[in-house]
């Protein structure tokens, strides 16, 4: 497009007795219109920024002043002893709640663990009681004339006419 414009100016007719040239108005406008269409949006935006820079600078200064004032207010608030104490109280409250939740979890875990141990022990005792019952059954099968009775506080063994009382090892 620049070359077209340059060719248009070079091929223009000279105005007599002057250094001026006469160019075709429609051809010139067509090339200028092409120039405008070819200029990227960023250049147009940059042109707008240049035209409006004073207003934009003033707005930026106002915004910077506003932000600085907010920062000062926040700094004053953060340095306020009452605000510091309030923040510490909130943090302490949060820590106490977290500790209570942790304690509940530990207590529940300990309860579950103890329950599991008791379940295991119960299983072992059932197995042991079954083994004792099988042992008694075998004794009775092998010695039918001897009888073993179990009473709450004592264990009686009888062999014919004779009875012997023994204290059980486990009550």
N, C-alpha and C positions, 0 to 999 in steps of 0.2 A: 504494500500500500504506500509505503514511503517512496519507493521507486516510482510508482505511478504518479504520485504528487510531484516528485522531482521532474519527471518527464513532462508533466502538464506545464510546470513553470518554465522549463527550458524551451519548450516548443511554443510558448506564448508569443504573440506579436508585440513588437515594441511600439510604444507610443512615440510619435515623431517629436524630436527636439527634447527628449526626456529619457531618463534611465528606467522609467516605469514600464511595466508590461501589462498587457491586457490578457486576462485568463477567462476561460469559460466558467460562468457562475454555476451552472448546473453540474458540471464535471467536478468542480471544487467542492460543492456541497455533498455530492455523492461520496467522494473520497473522505471528507471529514466525518460523514455519517458512518462510514466503514471503520474509521479510526475509533470513534466512540463505541461502536459495537464490539470492537476487538479489545478494548481496555478491560482488564480483569476487574472483578468486583472489589478485590482488595485495594486496587488503586483508587477506585471510586470512594471506598470507605476511608482510605487514607486522606483523600482530598476533603471528605466531610469532616474528618478529625481535625485537619489543619484549619478548616474554616471555623470549627466550633471548639478549638483548643482552650480558649480563655474560659468558656463556660464549663468545659470538662475539668479544667484545673481547679476552678472554684468549687465545683461539686466534690472533687477528690479531697480538697482541703477541708470542706465541711464534714465529709465522712471520716477523715482522719481525726479531726477534732472530736467528733462524736465517739469514736472508738477509744480515743485516749481518755476521755471523760469516763466512759464505762469502765475502763481498766483501772482508773484511779478509785472509782467507787467500789469496785470489786476488791482492790487491794486494801482499802479502808475497812471493808466488811470482813475480810480475812484476818486482819490484824486486830479486830475488835475482840477484847477478852471474853465478852459474853458469847460471841459467835464461836470462839475457840472452845469454850466450855460446853456449849450446846453440841458442837461437833464431837467432842470427846464423849459426852454422855450418850449420843446416838451410837457412836462406835462401841462403847462399853455395853450398851443394850444389845447390839448385834452380836457381840462376842459372847455375852451371857446366853443368848438364845441359841447360838451355835453350840456352846458347851452343853446346854441342856439337851439339845437334840442328839449330840454325840453320846451323852450319858444314857439317854433312852435307848439308843442303838446298842451300846455296850451291855446294858442291863438285859435287853431282849436277847442279845447274842449269848450272854452267860446263861440265861434261863433256858434257851434252846439247847445249849451244850449240856447243861445239867440234866435236862429232860432226856436227851439222847443217851447219856451215860446211864440214867435210871432205866431207860428202855432196854439197853444192853444188859444191865444187871438183872432186870426182870426176866429177860430171855435166858440168861445163864441159870437163874434160880429155878425157872420152869424146867430146864433141861436137867438140872441137878435133882429136882424133886422127882422127875420121871425116872432118872437113873436109880434113885433110892427106892422107888416103888418097884422097879424091875428087880432090884437086888432082893427086896423082901419077898417078891413073888418067887424068885429062884430058891431062896432059903426055904420057903414054905413047900415048894415042889420037892426039894431034896430031903427035907426033914418034916414029913407030914405030921409027926407026933409032937413036934415043938410048935408052939403058937406064940406070936408076938403081937401084943396089943398096944395101942398107943393111946394114952390119955393126955389131957392138956398139960399136966405138970410132971408126969412121970412116964417111964417106959417100962412095961411089964413083960418079962419073958417067962414062959412056963415050959417045963419039961416034965410031962407026966404030972406027978403030985407036988413038985417043988416049984415055987415062984420066987423070982429074983427081981428086985427093984433097982433100976439104974437111972441116974439122971442123964438126960440127953445132953450131947455136946453143944448142940445149937437149939435154942428154944424156939 
